[in-house]
Amino acid sequence: MGDVSGHSSELEHRGSFAHAVCACGWAGPGRRALARARRDGSDHATLAALESLPTVPAQAVRSVELGSVELGSGGLLAGR
């Protein structure tokens, strides 16, 4: 299968089931469908790569105070 950010997985067969195992020690669930077991390994490698990305700190949210708005004869009048 693939090697993404140090996560190299391969299939291991146990009876009529196969599961993906990774070099990091992770093992997927037993699957009868080989394609699904391969996808488990691929998904694990992709997720591990995403988790290793640096996080971006959230921007501070400022509260904005809006002035009162009154309805005048010509439309909206702000700041009254």
N, CA, C and O atoms as a Maestro MAE file, in Angstrom:
{
 s_m_m2io_version
 :::
 2.0.0
}

f_m_ct {
 s_m_title
 :::
 protein
 m_atom[320] {
  # First column is atom index #
  i_m_mmod_type
  r_m_x_coord
  r_m_y_coord
  r_m_z_coord
  i_m_residue_number
  s_m_chain_name
  s_m_pdb_residue_name
  s_m_pdb_atom_name
  i_m_atomic_number
  :::
  1 25 0.858 -1.165 0.000 1 A "MET " " N  " 7
  2 3 0.000 0.000 0.000 1 A "MET " " CA " 6
  3 2 0.899 1.221 0.000 1 A "MET " " C  " 6
  4 15 1.955 1.152 -0.629 1 A "MET " " O  " 8
  5 25 0.593 2.287 0.620 2 A "GLY " " N  " 7
  6 3 1.410 3.481 0.497 2 A "GLY " " CA " 6
  7 2 2.200 3.798 1.739 2 A "GLY " " C  " 6
  8 15 1.967 3.241 2.811 2 A "GLY " " O  " 8
  9 25 3.140 4.704 1.573 3 A "ASP " " N  " 7
  10 3 3.914 5.205 2.696 3 A "ASP " " CA " 6
  11 2 3.696 6.708 2.765 3 A "ASP " " C  " 6
  12 15 4.263 7.461 1.973 3 A "ASP " " O  " 8
  13 25 2.881 7.139 3.706 4 A "VAL " " N  " 7
  14 3 2.574 8.556 3.872 4 A "VAL " " CA " 6
  15 2 3.044 8.968 5.260 4 A "VAL " " C  " 6
  16 15 2.567 8.436 6.263 4 A "VAL " " O  " 8
  17 25 3.961 9.895 5.319 5 A "SER " " N  " 7
  18 3 4.520 10.443 6.564 5 A "SER " " CA " 6
  19 2 4.926 9.354 7.556 5 A "SER " " C  " 6
  20 15 4.600 9.433 8.740 5 A "SER " " O  " 8
  21 25 5.639 8.336 7.067 6 A "GLY " " N  " 7
  22 3 6.129 7.288 7.951 6 A "GLY " " CA " 6
  23 2 5.129 6.201 8.274 6 A "GLY " " C  " 6
  24 15 5.434 5.310 9.065 6 A "GLY " " O  " 8
  25 25 3.966 6.244 7.698 7 A "HIS " " N  " 7
  26 3 2.951 5.225 7.948 7 A "HIS " " CA " 6
  27 2 2.861 4.319 6.729 7 A "HIS " " C  " 6
  28 15 2.239 4.661 5.723 7 A "HIS " " O  " 8
  29 25 3.494 3.159 6.842 8 A "SER " " N  " 7
  30 3 3.523 2.194 5.748 8 A "SER " " CA " 6
  31 2 2.656 1.004 6.147 8 A "SER " " C  " 6
  32 15 2.959 0.313 7.119 8 A "SER " " O  " 8
  33 25 1.592 0.766 5.409 9 A "SER " " N  " 7
  34 3 0.684 -0.320 5.776 9 A "SER " " CA " 6
  35 2 0.724 -1.430 4.738 9 A "SER " " C  " 6
  36 15 1.031 -1.207 3.567 9 A "SER " " O  " 8
  37 25 0.405 -2.622 5.200 10 A "GLU " " N  " 7
  38 3 0.292 -3.780 4.313 10 A "GLU " " CA " 6
  39 2 -0.836 -4.657 4.825 10 A "GLU " " C  " 6
  40 15 -1.319 -4.466 5.941 10 A "GLU " " O  " 8
  41 25 -1.257 -5.613 4.015 11 A "LEU " " N  " 7
  42 3 -2.351 -6.502 4.405 11 A "LEU " " CA " 6
  43 2 -1.811 -7.714 5.140 11 A "LEU " " C  " 6
  44 15 -0.772 -8.270 4.783 11 A "LEU " " O  " 8
  45 25 -2.532 -8.108 6.163 12 A "GLU " " N  " 7
  46 3 -2.224 -9.327 6.897 12 A "GLU " " CA " 6
  47 2 -3.465 -10.206 6.830 12 A "GLU " " C  " 6
  48 15 -4.573 -9.738 7.091 12 A "GLU " " O  " 8
  49 25 -3.286 -11.470 6.484 13 A "HIS " " N  " 7
  50 3 -4.419 -12.392 6.330 13 A "HIS " " CA " 6
  51 2 -4.528 -13.292 7.554 13 A "HIS " " C  " 6
  52 15 -3.534 -13.843 8.026 13 A "HIS " " O  " 8
  53 25 -5.736 -13.429 8.055 14 A "ARG " " N  " 7
  54 3 -6.039 -14.338 9.168 14 A "ARG " " CA " 6
  55 2 -7.296 -15.101 8.807 14 A "ARG " " C  " 6
  56 15 -8.405 -14.578 8.912 14 A "ARG " " O  " 8
  57 25 -7.121 -16.317 8.389 15 A "GLY " " N  " 7
  58 3 -8.267 -17.115 7.960 15 A "GLY " " CA " 6
  59 2 -8.917 -16.472 6.753 15 A "GLY " " C  " 6
  60 15 -8.244 -16.158 5.771 15 A "GLY " " O  " 8
  61 25 -10.219 -16.277 6.824 16 A "SER " " N  " 7
  62 3 -10.924 -15.666 5.692 16 A "SER " " CA " 6
  63 2 -11.025 -14.146 5.826 16 A "SER " " C  " 6
  64 15 -11.773 -13.504 5.088 16 A "SER " " O  " 8
  65 25 -10.284 -13.580 6.753 17 A "PHE " " N  " 7
  66 3 -10.290 -12.132 6.946 17 A "PHE " " CA " 6
  67 2 -8.911 -11.556 6.653 17 A "PHE " " C  " 6
  68 15 -7.891 -12.231 6.794 17 A "PHE " " O  " 8
  69 25 -8.907 -10.306 6.248 18 A "ALA " " N  " 7
  70 3 -7.663 -9.564 6.040 18 A "ALA " " CA " 6
  71 2 -7.806 -8.227 6.742 18 A "ALA " " C  " 6
  72 15 -8.897 -7.663 6.815 18 A "ALA " " O  " 8
  73 25 -6.705 -7.732 7.253 19 A "HIS " " N  " 7
  74 3 -6.735 -6.392 7.829 19 A "HIS " " CA " 6
  75 2 -5.424 -5.693 7.533 19 A "HIS " " C  " 6
  76 15 -4.381 -6.326 7.365 19 A "HIS " " O  " 8
  77 25 -5.499 -4.386 7.472 20 A "ALA " " N  " 7
  78 3 -4.318 -3.577 7.224 20 A "ALA " " CA " 6
  79 2 -3.569 -3.394 8.532 20 A "ALA " " C  " 6
  80 15 -4.176 -3.165 9.578 20 A "ALA " " O  " 8
  81 25 -2.253 -3.495 8.467 21 A "VAL " " N  " 7
  82 3 -1.399 -3.214 9.620 21 A "VAL " " CA " 6
  83 2 -0.374 -2.170 9.193 21 A "VAL " " C  " 6
  84 15 0.083 -2.163 8.050 21 A "VAL " " O  " 8
  85 25 -0.024 -1.302 10.114 22 A "CYS " " N  " 7
  86 3 0.883 -0.192 9.818 22 A "CYS " " CA " 6
  87 2 2.185 -0.369 10.601 22 A "CYS " " C  " 6
  88 15 2.210 -1.022 11.644 22 A "CYS " " O  " 8
  89 25 3.243 0.210 10.094 23 A "ALA " " N  " 7
  90 3 4.538 0.165 10.762 23 A "ALA " " CA " 6
  91 2 4.493 0.843 12.134 23 A "ALA " " C  " 6
  92 15 5.322 0.545 12.994 23 A "ALA " " O  " 8
  93 25 3.532 1.755 12.350 24 A "CYS " " N  " 7
  94 3 3.424 2.465 13.630 24 A "CYS " " CA " 6
  95 2 2.760 1.616 14.714 24 A "CYS " " C  " 6
  96 15 2.716 2.022 15.875 24 A "CYS " " O  " 8
  97 25 2.240 0.435 14.345 25 A "GLY " " N  " 7
  98 3 1.580 -0.429 15.315 25 A "GLY " " CA " 6
  99 2 0.072 -0.477 15.170 25 A "GLY " " C  " 6
  100 15 -0.577 -1.320 15.789 25 A "GLY " " O  " 8
  101 25 -0.497 0.401 14.372 26 A "TRP " " N  " 7
  102 3 -1.944 0.428 14.147 26 A "TRP " " CA " 6
  103 2 -2.365 -0.804 13.353 26 A "TRP " " C  " 6
  104 15 -1.632 -1.258 12.475 26 A "TRP " " O  " 8
  105 25 -3.532 -1.341 13.655 27 A "ALA " " N  " 7
  106 3 -4.104 -2.455 12.887 27 A "ALA " " CA " 6
  107 2 -5.584 -2.183 12.683 27 A "ALA " " C  " 6
  108 15 -6.297 -1.833 13.623 27 A "ALA " " O  " 8
  109 25 -6.033 -2.346 11.463 28 A "GLY " " N  " 7
  110 3 -7.435 -2.125 11.131 28 A "GLY " " CA " 6
  111 2 -8.280 -3.336 11.473 28 A "GLY " " C  " 6
  112 15 -7.748 -4.384 11.840 28 A "GLY " " O  " 8
  113 25 -9.588 -3.201 11.357 29 A "PRO " " N  " 7
  114 3 -10.490 -4.320 11.640 29 A "PRO " " CA " 6
  115 2 -10.393 -5.386 10.550 29 A "PRO " " C  " 6
  116 15 -9.984 -5.104 9.424 29 A "PRO " " O  " 8
  117 25 -10.776 -6.614 10.902 30 A "GLY " " N  " 7
  118 3 -10.791 -7.700 9.924 30 A "GLY " " CA " 6
  119 2 -11.863 -7.454 8.873 30 A "GLY " " C  " 6
  120 15 -12.994 -7.090 9.197 30 A "GLY " " O  " 8
  121 25 -11.503 -7.653 7.628 31 A "ARG " " N  " 7
  122 3 -12.433 -7.436 6.508 31 A "ARG " " CA " 6
  123 2 -12.411 -8.647 5.594 31 A "ARG " " C  " 6
  124 15 -11.359 -9.250 5.384 31 A "ARG " " O  " 8
  125 25 -13.560 -9.004 5.053 32 A "ARG " " N  " 7
  126 3 -13.610 -10.050 4.030 32 A "ARG " " CA " 6
  127 2 -13.198 -9.491 2.674 32 A "ARG " " C  " 6
  128 15 -12.604 -10.203 1.865 32 A "ARG " " O  " 8
  129 25 -13.505 -8.241 2.423 33 A "ALA " " N  " 7
  130 3 -13.166 -7.603 1.146 33 A "ALA " " CA " 6
  131 2 -11.756 -7.011 1.233 33 A "ALA " " C  " 6
  132 15 -11.489 -6.136 2.057 33 A "ALA " " O  " 8
  133 25 -10.864 -7.498 0.374 34 A "LEU " " N  " 7
  134 3 -9.481 -7.011 0.379 34 A "LEU " " CA " 6
  135 2 -9.398 -5.527 0.057 34 A "LEU " " C  " 6
  136 15 -8.582 -4.805 0.630 34 A "LEU " " O  " 8
  137 25 -10.246 -5.073 -0.861 35 A "ALA " " N  " 7
  138 3 -10.229 -3.655 -1.236 35 A "ALA " " CA " 6
  139 2 -10.563 -2.776 -0.031 35 A "ALA " " C  " 6
  140 15 -9.977 -1.706 0.138 35 A "ALA " " O  " 8
  141 25 -11.487 -3.215 0.793 36 A "ARG " " N  " 7
  142 3 -11.870 -2.430 1.979 36 A "ARG " " CA " 6
  143 2 -10.733 -2.410 2.995 36 A "ARG " " C  " 6
  144 15 -10.478 -1.380 3.618 36 A "ARG " " O  " 8
  145 25 -10.049 -3.539 3.168 37 A "ALA " " N  " 7
  146 3 -8.913 -3.590 4.088 37 A "ALA " " CA " 6
  147 2 -7.796 -2.667 3.601 37 A "ALA " " C  " 6
  148 15 -7.166 -1.979 4.404 37 A "ALA " " O  " 8
  149 25 -7.549 -2.649 2.291 38 A "ARG " " N  " 7
  150 3 -6.539 -1.742 1.730 38 A "ARG " " CA " 6
  151 2 -6.926 -0.285 1.972 38 A "ARG " " C  " 6
  152 15 -6.085 0.547 2.311 38 A "ARG " " O  " 8
  153 25 -8.217 0.008 1.792 39 A "ARG " " N  " 7
  154 3 -8.692 1.381 1.994 39 A "ARG " " CA " 6
  155 2 -8.548 1.791 3.460 39 A "ARG " " C  " 6
  156 15 -8.245 2.949 3.747 39 A "ARG " " O  " 8
  157 25 -8.762 0.858 4.391 40 A "ASP " " N  " 7
  158 3 -8.551 1.161 5.811 40 A "ASP " " CA " 6
  159 2 -7.117 1.634 6.044 40 A "ASP " " C  " 6
  160 15 -6.889 2.614 6.754 40 A "ASP " " O  " 8
  161 25 -6.147 0.930 5.442 41 A "GLY " " N  " 7
  162 3 -4.744 1.309 5.591 41 A "GLY " " CA " 6
  163 2 -4.453 2.657 4.972 41 A "GLY " " C  " 6
  164 15 -3.727 3.470 5.544 41 A "GLY " " O  " 8
  165 25 -5.017 2.891 3.807 42 A "SER " " N  " 7
  166 3 -4.829 4.172 3.124 42 A "SER " " CA " 6
  167 2 -5.454 5.312 3.924 42 A "SER " " C  " 6
  168 15 -4.858 6.380 4.063 42 A "SER " " O  " 8
  169 25 -6.657 5.080 4.448 43 A "ASP " " N  " 7
  170 3 -7.335 6.098 5.268 43 A "ASP " " CA " 6
  171 2 -6.525 6.415 6.521 43 A "ASP " " C  " 6
  172 15 -6.420 7.574 6.922 43 A "ASP " " O  " 8
  173 25 -5.951 5.378 7.139 44 A "HIS " " N  " 7
  174 3 -5.135 5.582 8.337 44 A "HIS " " CA " 6
  175 2 -3.930 6.469 8.023 44 A "HIS " " C  " 6
  176 15 -3.627 7.395 8.774 44 A "HIS " " O  " 8
  177 25 -3.247 6.187 6.919 45 A "ALA " " N  " 7
  178 3 -2.071 6.973 6.541 45 A "ALA " " CA " 6
  179 2 -2.450 8.421 6.244 45 A "ALA " " C  " 6
  180 15 -1.736 9.346 6.632 45 A "ALA " " O  " 8
  181 25 -3.572 8.617 5.558 46 A "THR " " N  " 7
  182 3 -4.028 9.970 5.236 46 A "THR " " CA " 6
  183 2 -4.375 10.740 6.503 46 A "THR " " C  " 6
  184 15 -3.993 11.901 6.652 46 A "THR " " O  " 8
  185 25 -5.095 10.096 7.413 47 A "LEU " " N  " 7
  186 3 -5.463 10.744 8.674 47 A "LEU " " CA " 6
  187 2 -4.233 11.094 9.498 47 A "LEU " " C  " 6
  188 15 -4.164 12.171 10.091 47 A "LEU " " O  " 8
  189 25 -3.266 10.189 9.535 48 A "ALA " " N  " 7
  190 3 -2.037 10.455 10.291 48 A "ALA " " CA " 6
  191 2 -1.291 11.641 9.697 48 A "ALA " " C  " 6
  192 15 -0.728 12.452 10.432 48 A "ALA " " O  " 8
  193 25 -1.282 11.747 8.370 49 A "ALA " " N  " 7
  194 3 -0.615 12.875 7.718 49 A "ALA " " CA " 6
  195 2 -1.321 14.182 8.049 49 A "ALA " " C  " 6
  196 15 -0.666 15.196 8.288 49 A "ALA " " O  " 8
  197 25 -2.651 14.167 8.065 50 A "LEU " " N  " 7
  198 3 -3.414 15.379 8.388 50 A "LEU " " CA " 6
  199 2 -3.200 15.798 9.832 50 A "LEU " " C  " 6
  200 15 -3.109 16.990 10.126 50 A "LEU " " O  " 8
  201 25 -3.118 14.824 10.739 51 A "GLU " " N  " 7
  202 3 -2.936 15.142 12.152 51 A "GLU " " CA " 6
  203 2 -1.549 15.706 12.430 51 A "GLU " " C  " 6
  204 15 -1.348 16.383 13.439 51 A "GLU " " O  " 8
  205 25 -0.592 15.436 11.550 52 A "SER " " N  " 7
  206 3 0.761 15.936 11.775 52 A "SER " " CA " 6
  207 2 0.952 17.362 11.257 52 A "SER " " C  " 6
  208 15 2.005 17.961 11.476 52 A "SER " " O  " 8
  209 25 -0.048 17.907 10.578 53 A "LEU " " N  " 7
  210 3 0.049 19.280 10.081 53 A "LEU " " CA " 6
  211 2 -0.017 20.265 11.243 53 A "LEU " " C  " 6
  212 15 -0.724 20.015 12.219 53 A "LEU " " O  " 8
  213 25 0.705 21.378 11.159 54 A "PRO " " N  " 7
  214 3 0.634 22.366 12.240 54 A "PRO " " CA " 6
  215 2 -0.745 23.015 12.287 54 A "PRO " " C  " 6
  216 15 -1.406 23.183 11.262 54 A "PRO " " O  " 8
  217 25 -1.158 23.371 13.483 55 A "THR " " N  " 7
  218 3 -2.460 24.022 13.631 55 A "THR " " CA " 6
  219 2 -2.284 25.533 13.570 55 A "THR " " C  " 6
  220 15 -1.240 26.067 13.943 55 A "THR " " O  " 8
  221 25 -3.296 26.195 13.105 56 A "VAL " " N  " 7
  222 3 -3.294 27.653 13.010 56 A "VAL " " CA " 6
  223 2 -4.124 28.186 14.167 56 A "VAL " " C  " 6
  224 15 -5.279 27.789 14.324 56 A "VAL " " O  " 8
  225 25 -3.561 29.082 14.985 57 A "PRO " " N  " 7
  226 3 -4.338 29.597 16.113 57 A "PRO " " CA " 6
  227 2 -5.542 30.396 15.626 57 A "PRO " " C  " 6
  228 15 -5.480 31.104 14.621 57 A "PRO " " O  " 8
  229 25 -6.616 30.265 16.353 58 A "ALA " " N  " 7
  230 3 -7.843 30.988 15.995 58 A "ALA " " CA " 6
  231 2 -7.625 32.482 16.190 58 A "ALA " " C  " 6
  232 15 -6.949 32.906 17.127 58 A "ALA " " O  " 8
  233 25 -8.194 33.257 15.312 59 A "GLN " " N  " 7
  234 3 -8.100 34.713 15.413 59 A "GLN " " CA " 6
  235 2 -9.003 35.186 16.550 59 A "GLN " " C  " 6
  236 15 -10.088 34.645 16.763 59 A "GLN " " O  " 8
  237 25 -8.545 36.191 17.266 60 A "ALA " " N  " 7
  238 3 -9.357 36.748 18.343 60 A "ALA " " CA " 6
  239 2 -10.572 37.431 17.729 60 A "ALA " " C  " 6
  240 15 -10.471 38.145 16.731 60 A "ALA " " O  " 8
  241 25 -11.683 37.201 18.331 61 A "VAL " " N  " 7
  242 3 -12.921 37.793 17.822 61 A "VAL " " CA " 6
  243 2 -13.231 39.028 18.652 61 A "VAL " " C  " 6
  244 15 -13.311 38.965 19.878 61 A "VAL " " O  " 8
  245 25 -13.402 40.139 17.972 62 A "ARG " " N  " 7
  246 3 -13.744 41.381 18.664 62 A "ARG " " CA " 6
  247 2 -15.240 41.601 18.557 62 A "ARG " " C  " 6
  248 15 -15.850 41.381 17.510 62 A "ARG " " O  " 8
  249 25 -15.814 42.037 19.659 63 A "SER " " N  " 7
  250 3 -17.229 42.369 19.581 63 A "SER " " CA " 6
  251 2 -17.348 43.797 19.059 63 A "SER " " C  " 6
  252 15 -16.580 44.679 19.444 63 A "SER " " O  " 8
  253 25 -18.286 44.001 18.210 64 A "VAL " " N  " 7
  254 3 -18.520 45.318 17.621 64 A "VAL " " CA " 6
  255 2 -19.867 45.804 18.121 64 A "VAL " " C  " 6
  256 15 -20.884 45.130 17.962 64 A "VAL " " O  " 8
  257 25 -19.861 46.983 18.726 65 A "GLU " " N  " 7
  258 3 -21.112 47.527 19.231 65 A "GLU " " CA " 6
  259 2 -21.749 48.366 18.138 65 A "GLU " " C  " 6
  260 15 -21.165 49.331 17.646 65 A "GLU " " O  " 8
  261 25 -22.920 47.988 17.786 66 A "LEU " " N  " 7
  262 3 -23.652 48.734 16.768 66 A "LEU " " CA " 6
  263 2 -24.523 49.770 17.453 66 A "LEU " " C  " 6
  264 15 -25.145 49.500 18.481 66 A "LEU " " O  " 8
  265 25 -24.558 50.951 16.875 67 A "GLY " " N  " 7
  266 3 -25.418 52.007 17.419 67 A "GLY " " CA " 6
  267 2 -26.877 51.668 17.189 67 A "GLY " " C  " 6
  268 15 -27.208 50.785 16.398 67 A "GLY " " O  " 8
  269 25 -27.723 52.364 17.874 68 A "SER " " N  " 7
  270 3 -29.148 52.121 17.671 68 A "SER " " CA " 6
  271 2 -29.557 52.667 16.313 68 A "SER " " C  " 6
  272 15 -28.972 53.630 15.815 68 A "SER " " O  " 8
  273 25 -30.523 52.070 15.745 69 A "VAL " " N  " 7
  274 3 -31.002 52.474 14.422 69 A "VAL " " CA " 6
  275 2 -32.472 52.833 14.553 69 A "VAL " " C  " 6
  276 15 -33.274 52.059 15.076 69 A "VAL " " O  " 8
  277 25 -32.810 54.022 14.068 70 A "GLU " " N  " 7
  278 3 -34.210 54.446 14.107 70 A "GLU " " CA " 6
  279 2 -34.721 54.602 12.693 70 A "GLU " " C  " 6
  280 15 -33.966 54.895 11.766 70 A "GLU " " O  " 8
  281 25 -35.974 54.407 12.553 71 A "LEU " " N  " 7
  282 3 -36.600 54.546 11.247 71 A "LEU " " CA " 6
  283 2 -37.115 55.972 11.110 71 A "LEU " " C  " 6
  284 15 -37.940 56.416 11.909 71 A "LEU " " O  " 8
  285 25 -36.632 56.687 10.104 72 A "GLY " " N  " 7
  286 3 -37.078 58.053 9.854 72 A "GLY " " CA " 6
  287 2 -37.993 58.087 8.640 72 A "GLY " " C  " 6
  288 15 -38.281 57.054 8.035 72 A "GLY " " O  " 8
  289 25 -38.437 59.260 8.298 73 A "SER " " N  " 7
  290 3 -39.360 59.389 7.167 73 A "SER " " CA " 6
  291 2 -38.694 59.051 5.839 73 A "SER " " C  " 6
  292 15 -39.359 58.589 4.913 73 A "SER " " O  " 8
  293 25 -37.377 59.279 5.737 74 A "GLY " " N  " 7
  294 3 -36.683 59.000 4.483 74 A "GLY " " CA " 6
  295 2 -35.974 57.663 4.472 74 A "GLY " " C  " 6
  296 15 -35.280 57.353 3.504 74 A "GLY " " O  " 8
  297 25 -36.120 56.877 5.492 75 A "GLY " " N  " 7
  298 3 -35.430 55.582 5.551 75 A "GLY " " CA " 6
  299 2 -34.791 55.391 6.907 75 A "GLY " " C  " 6
  300 15 -35.343 55.820 7.921 75 A "GLY " " O  " 8
  301 25 -33.644 54.757 6.938 76 A "LEU " " N  " 7
  302 3 -32.957 54.473 8.192 76 A "LEU " " CA " 6
  303 2 -32.037 55.619 8.574 76 A "LEU " " C  " 6
  304 15 -31.311 56.143 7.728 76 A "LEU " " O  " 8
  305 25 -32.061 56.008 9.828 77 A "LEU " " N  " 7
  306 3 -31.157 57.016 10.365 77 A "LEU " " CA " 6
  307 2 -30.294 56.341 11.424 77 A "LEU " " C  " 6
  308 15 -30.814 55.845 12.424 77 A "LEU " " O  " 8
  309 25 -29.003 56.319 11.217 78 A "ALA " " N  " 7
  310 3 -28.111 55.621 12.145 78 A "ALA " " CA " 6
  311 2 -27.656 56.536 13.266 78 A "ALA " " C  " 6
  312 15 -27.595 57.753 13.097 78 A "ALA " " O  " 8
  313 25 -27.340 55.954 14.402 79 A "GLY " " N  " 7
  314 3 -26.696 56.652 15.494 79 A "GLY " " CA " 6
  315 2 -27.562 57.533 16.343 79 A "GLY " " C  " 6
  316 15 -27.035 58.461 16.956 79 A "GLY " " O  " 8
  317 25 -28.823 57.319 16.425 80 A "ARG " " N  " 7
  318 3 -29.675 58.151 17.277 80 A "ARG " " CA " 6
  319 2 -29.967 57.477 18.564 80 A "ARG " " C  " 6
  320 15 -30.672 58.033 19.406 80 A "ARG " " O  " 8
  :::
 }
 m_bond[319] {
  # First column is bond index #
  i_m_from
  i_m_to
  i_m_order
  :::
  1 1 2 1
  2 2 3 1
  3 3 4 2
  4 3 5 1
  5 5 6 1
  6 6 7 1
  7 7 8 2
  8 7 9 1
  9 9 10 1
  10 10 11 1
  11 11 12 2
  12 11 13 1
  13 13 14 1
  14 14 15 1
  15 15 16 2
  16 15 17 1
  17 17 18 1
  18 18 19 1
  19 19 20 2
  20 19 21 1
  21 21 22 1
  22 22 23 1
  23 23 24 2
  24 23 25 1
  25 25 26 1
  26 26 27 1
  27 27 28 2
  28 27 29 1
  29 29 30 1
  30 30 31 1
  31 31 32 2
  32 31 33 1
  33 33 34 1
  34 34 35 1
  35 35 36 2
  36 35 37 1
  37 37 38 1
  38 38 39 1
  39 39 40 2
  40 39 41 1
  41 41 42 1
  42 42 43 1
  43 43 44 2
  44 43 45 1
  45 45 46 1
  46 46 47 1
  47 47 48 2
  48 47 49 1
  49 49 50 1
  50 50 51 1
  51 51 52 2
  52 51 53 1
  53 53 54 1
  54 54 55 1
  55 55 56 2
  56 55 57 1
  57 57 58 1
  58 58 59 1
  59 59 60 2
  60 59 61 1
  61 61 62 1
  62 62 63 1
  63 63 64 2
  64 63 65 1
  65 65 66 1
  66 66 67 1
  67 67 68 2
  68 67 69 1
  69 69 70 1
  70 70 71 1
  71 71 72 2
  72 71 73 1
  73 73 74 1
  74 74 75 1
  75 75 76 2
  76 75 77 1
  77 77 78 1
  78 78 79 1
  79 79 80 2
  80 79 81 1
  81 81 82 1
  82 82 83 1
  83 83 84 2
  84 83 85 1
  85 85 86 1
  86 86 87 1
  87 87 88 2
  88 87 89 1
  89 89 90 1
  90 90 91 1
  91 91 92 2
  92 91 93 1
  93 93 94 1
  94 94 95 1
  95 95 96 2
  96 95 97 1
  97 97 98 1
  98 98 99 1
  99 99 100 2
  100 99 101 1
  101 101 102 1
  102 102 103 1
  103 103 104 2
  104 103 105 1
  105 105 106 1
  106 106 107 1
  107 107 108 2
  108 107 109 1
  109 109 110 1
  110 110 111 1
  111 111 112 2
  112 111 113 1
  113 113 114 1
  114 114 115 1
  115 115 116 2
  116 115 117 1
  117 117 118 1
  118 118 119 1
  119 119 120 2
  120 119 121 1
  121 121 122 1
  122 122 123 1
  123 123 124 2
  124 123 125 1
  125 125 126 1
  126 126 127 1
  127 127 128 2
  128 127 129 1
  129 129 130 1
  130 130 131 1
  131 131 132 2
  132 131 133 1
  133 133 134 1
  134 134 135 1
  135 135 136 2
  136 135 137 1
  137 137 138 1
  138 138 139 1
  139 139 140 2
  140 139 141 1
  141 141 142 1
  142 142 143 1
  143 143 144 2
  144 143 145 1
  145 145 146 1
  146 146 147 1
  147 147 148 2
  148 147 149 1
  149 149 150 1
  150 150 151 1
  151 151 152 2
  152 151 153 1
  153 153 154 1
  154 154 155 1
  155 155 156 2
  156 155 157 1
  157 157 158 1
  158 158 159 1
  159 159 160 2
  160 159 161 1
  161 161 162 1
  162 162 163 1
  163 163 164 2
  164 163 165 1
  165 165 166 1
  166 166 167 1
  167 167 168 2
  168 167 169 1
  169 169 170 1
  170 170 171 1
  171 171 172 2
  172 171 173 1
  173 173 174 1
  174 174 175 1
  175 175 176 2
  176 175 177 1
  177 177 178 1
  178 178 179 1
  179 179 180 2
  180 179 181 1
  181 181 182 1
  182 182 183 1
  183 183 184 2
  184 183 185 1
  185 185 186 1
  186 186 187 1
  187 187 188 2
  188 187 189 1
  189 189 190 1
  190 190 191 1
  191 191 192 2
  192 191 193 1
  193 193 194 1
  194 194 195 1
  195 195 196 2
  196 195 197 1
  197 197 198 1
  198 198 199 1
  199 199 200 2
  200 199 201 1
  201 201 202 1
  202 202 203 1
  203 203 204 2
  204 203 205 1
  205 205 206 1
  206 206 207 1
  207 207 208 2
  208 207 209 1
  209 209 210 1
  210 210 211 1
  211 211 212 2
  212 211 213 1
  213 213 214 1
  214 214 215 1
  215 215 216 2
  216 215 217 1
  217 217 218 1
  218 218 219 1
  219 219 220 2
  220 219 221 1
  221 221 222 1
  222 222 223 1
  223 223 224 2
  224 223 225 1
  225 225 226 1
  226 226 227 1
  227 227 228 2
  228 227 229 1
  229 229 230 1
  230 230 231 1
  231 231 232 2
  232 231 233 1
  233 233 234 1
  234 234 235 1
  235 235 236 2
  236 235 237 1
  237 237 238 1
  238 238 239 1
  239 239 240 2
  240 239 241 1
  241 241 242 1
  242 242 243 1
  243 243 244 2
  244 243 245 1
  245 245 246 1
  246 246 247 1
  247 247 248 2
  248 247 249 1
  249 249 250 1
  250 250 251 1
  251 251 252 2
  252 251 253 1
  253 253 254 1
  254 254 255 1
  255 255 256 2
  256 255 257 1
  257 257 258 1
  258 258 259 1
  259 259 260 2
  260 259 261 1
  261 261 262 1
  262 262 263 1
  263 263 264 2
  264 263 265 1
  265 265 266 1
  266 266 267 1
  267 267 268 2
  268 267 269 1
  269 269 270 1
  270 270 271 1
  271 271 272 2
  272 271 273 1
  273 273 274 1
  274 274 275 1
  275 275 276 2
  276 275 277 1
  277 277 278 1
  278 278 279 1
  279 279 280 2
  280 279 281 1
  281 281 282 1
  282 282 283 1
  283 283 284 2
  284 283 285 1
  285 285 286 1
  286 286 287 1
  287 287 288 2
  288 287 289 1
  289 289 290 1
  290 290 291 1
  291 291 292 2
  292 291 293 1
  293 293 294 1
  294 294 295 1
  295 295 296 2
  296 295 297 1
  297 297 298 1
  298 298 299 1
  299 299 300 2
  300 299 301 1
  301 301 302 1
  302 302 303 1
  303 303 304 2
  304 303 305 1
  305 305 306 1
  306 306 307 1
  307 307 308 2
  308 307 309 1
  309 309 310 1
  310 310 311 1
  311 311 312 2
  312 311 313 1
  313 313 314 1
  314 314 315 1
  315 315 316 2
  316 315 317 1
  317 317 318 1
  318 318 319 1
  319 319 320 2
  :::
 }
}
